Amino acid sequence: MSKVVSALNHAKAHGFVKVEETGVNGMITVRGDLASKEMAAALKAAIGADVPDVRQIVHADGGAVAWMSPDELLVMTAYDQANDTVAKLTEALGSVHALVANVSDARAVFRLSGEKAREVLAKVAPVDLSTEAFGAGSFRRSRIAQVAAAFWCNEDNSFELVCFRSVAQYVFDVLKVSAEEGGEVGFL
């Protein structure tokens, strides 16, 4: 069996913000009726989380769930738990019309940490990242420069960002340049 490796093998860059690839992560796309009692029960059974509100992410002991669109969630868990979580979700959803797919190997995740992490993202994403508009638990699907991505704010004011694995190097380079010393734009 092949050894699992992340897209950029834990790449790191330090500027006025630390940018790091977080390694392999379990990620599952779930599509269906987000307002249904079956969806709520399936998430509780699989990772202990509730269905998040629009443009939010919720954390639980077994992982996190992010709102992606009116009929789509991104369930995040440990990489080695992804297939088991898919099985739990599939079983809990039963005959309800839904899609559950393990997309772990198609994604890369980055973490931005430091006092000015918001500034790095504000330079490359068309999102209001003021603390009033984007606090802990906020989640957005957007763009990072020229590619699709999604990101959220953690309780410690760090940010995590998910993109397709195929554009991981591009996203890392954009974030790294955005975080270079002397590149502050005074957003904060």
Salt bridges, closest charged atoms under 4 A:
GLU20 OE1 - LYS18 NZ 3.82
GLU38 OE2 - LYS37 NZ 3.63
ASP50 OD1 - LYS44 NZ 3.04
ASP71 OD1 - ARG31 NH2 2.69
GLU72 OE1 - ARG31 NH1 3.36
GLU72 OE1 - ARG141 NH1 3.24
ASP156 OD2 - ARG111 NH2 2.89
GLU160 OE2 - ARG111 NH1 3.52
